[in-house]
Amino acid sequence: AQSVSQHNHHVILSEAASLELGCNYSYGGTVNLFWYVQYPGQHLQLLLKYFSRDPLDKGIPGFEAEFIKSKFSFNLRKPSVQWSDTAEYFCAGSNTDKLIFGTGTRLQVFP
Amino acid sequence: DTGVSQDPRHKITKRGQNVTFRCDPISEHNRLYWYRQTLGQGPEFLTYFQNEAQLEKSRLLSDRFSAERPKGSFSTLEIQRTEQGDSAMYLCASSLGTGGEQPQHFGDGTRLSIL
């Protein structure tokens, strides 16, 4: 069955620390992968997307994701977090039309 | 781009009542999706439309749930005889073209609370 899993449920960091959020997927064949972010009180927004035939498309500056096919992983990274990065982050996958989301990672950044 | 609009933002109702939610997608988007999100979980797919045609329904969508998109623009999601387990955030998203290749844009959601 298709699935997306996120192992970090809650991450607490100080400003300027580096961020890495894990995401693993289970799909047969071609998969498109996304990271969405939900800032407090706001709707889900696309952070970045990866389509299997294209290079990584970075949306919101500062964030990047590494796609490792052999590990079925699509981890999100940011070298230096800011207080404004406090949000919930969702990894999602798709190979048809519907998105399958992970359970999300709540990131808290303290000044 | 005015974004995806959902109404109401919050609905409180007694168990057994019927509720209806509305979603207005981004105007040129031909695909419209409904998801449900409960506390501590990511959104779960319910159903989606391409224009006015409903193309897929999740097994999560019981017979008490019905969705329509009559003119290929706005959509409604109705829940009949609500149950405690229906309490959740109901999210609507829209995209242009094939959803698998185009990002989905989400609304703010309708939070349903069943008393």
Interface residues (C-beta under 8 A of the other chain):
Chain A: V4 N32 F34 Y36 Q42 H43 L44 Q45 L46 K49 F51 F90 A92 S94 N95 T96 D97 K98 L99 I100 F101 G102 T103 G104
Chain B: G3 V4 R31 Y33 Y35 G40 Q41 G42 P43 E44 F45 Y48 L55 E56 S58 L91 A93 T98 G99 G100 E101 P103 Q104 H105 F106 G107 D108 G109
